[in-house]
Amino acid sequence: MSTSPEDRAWMEVRADALIANARAVQASVGAGVRLIPMVKADAYGLGVERTVDALATLDPIAFGVATAEEGIALRARLPEARLIVVSPLPPAAAEPALRAGLEVGISNVEGLQAVVAAASALGTTARIHLEIDTGMGRAGFDWRQVDSWGPLLEGLDAGSVNWVGAYTHLHSADEDLATVEEQWGRFEDTLDRLTLPEDLLVHLLNSAGAMRVPRHGYGAVRPGIWLYGGLVGDEGLVPEPVASVHARVVHLKDAEPGDTVGYGATHRAGDRARWATVSIGYGDGLPRALGNRGRALLRGASVPIVGRISMDVTVVDCSGVPDVSVGDVVTFIGSAGEETITVDEVARLAGTISYEVLTGFTPRLPRIWTGFDG
Ligand SMILES: *Cc1c(COP(=O)(O)O)cnc(C)c1O
């Protein structure tokens, strides 16, 4: 008999909160603008299959992924849906992507050539989204050189390539809204200089853009982190928390003054202390950087993480918390009683961003979905 998912350590994912966050994006951009939820990296670590099931209730125009593999896996679940690979494809991935009926972002001439060749080999028509680099600098046709690459697109053989979308990606919508206007201006200028197909699906905004500058919504927006409960750089905008992370107390120790805990003996009890060993570690994706910095919730109290986080266990100081027992639930992200630890708090303490915290949780941590029976 195998164990039950809540025996040791687990992530709980609230589908109702995910849906509420998606509705907030829709309300921000207005009903005329469609959603392309970004579900790359296993829906930011929460589980792509349940995520697309939950988001289907909002009738998104497409789902966005980053790799051909992700699109191919999702195709098995969504035989009819529009699936767009927004990151540049390595040349060898073009053919499998087209075979699965994925739409692909095209970021450069080499990418275009690879897709044309793959489409010809398969006798199919590739559906492509032109990516314009308006300042992100990592992918896309340079906005300054539209006169050199524009004619390539307009001269495409309609038999092998169907130009269905155009997009760019914002670099600082969570930090500096002036840069959004600058990138939007470059995007507009570029679109103006091209002869666009009718029905071209134009998309610009990520989560921060969609929540903060919804007037640039065009035909669709590509939200990611906000859906999954991450902040977008505006204190007034707070998503519903979606993911919470919990584990069990598996060992209790009454420490004597001077006792040390964990690798490197980096924490020493100054006084008598009670330490609870909890069954989650960096092997589950709990950031090791939280050692001697982070906190957790136990029996309604906030307790500090003491010592280094190990691969499999983490120790918290529960001195003064009454009635702690082996088997108690400890919360590392989420709410317990009056207290909440957000994914953004964890990210700040770990010196990273919510995206990296969420995508860092490993397959060892079961994802338990609640709040949706679809
Ligand atoms: C990941 C990604 C998004 C979503 O960004 P968030 O900041 O998570 O909303 C949108 N567009 C592209 C091209 C992406 O790679």
The ligand as a MOL file (V3000), in Angstrom:
LIG
                    3D

  0  0  0     0  0            999 V3000
M  V30 BEGIN CTAB
M  V30 COUNTS 15 15 0 0 0
M  V30 BEGIN ATOM
M  V30 1 C 6.0960 33.6940 -19.1300 0
M  V30 2 C 5.5890 34.6060 -20.1840 0
M  V30 3 C 4.4380 35.3720 -19.9500 0
M  V30 4 C 3.7460 35.4590 -18.6120 0
M  V30 5 O 4.4370 36.3630 -17.7910 0
M  V30 6 P 3.9390 36.6540 -16.2780 0
M  V30 7 O 4.8850 37.6750 -15.8100 0
M  V30 8 O 4.0820 35.3660 -15.5580 0
M  V30 9 O 2.5460 37.1070 -16.3740 0
M  V30 10 C 3.9360 36.1030 -21.0100 0
M  V30 11 N 4.5490 36.1090 -22.2160 0
M  V30 12 C 5.6830 35.4240 -22.4580 0
M  V30 13 C 6.3140 35.4970 -23.8000 0
M  V30 14 C 6.2460 34.6500 -21.4480 0
M  V30 15 O 7.3560 33.9650 -21.6920 0
M  V30 END ATOM
M  V30 BEGIN BOND
M  V30 1 1 1 2
M  V30 2 1 2 3
M  V30 3 2 2 14
M  V30 4 1 3 4
M  V30 5 2 3 10
M  V30 6 1 4 5
M  V30 7 1 5 6
M  V30 8 2 6 7
M  V30 9 1 6 8
M  V30 10 1 6 9
M  V30 11 1 10 11
M  V30 12 2 11 12
M  V30 13 1 12 13
M  V30 14 1 12 14
M  V30 15 1 14 15
M  V30 END BOND
M  V30 END CTAB
M  END
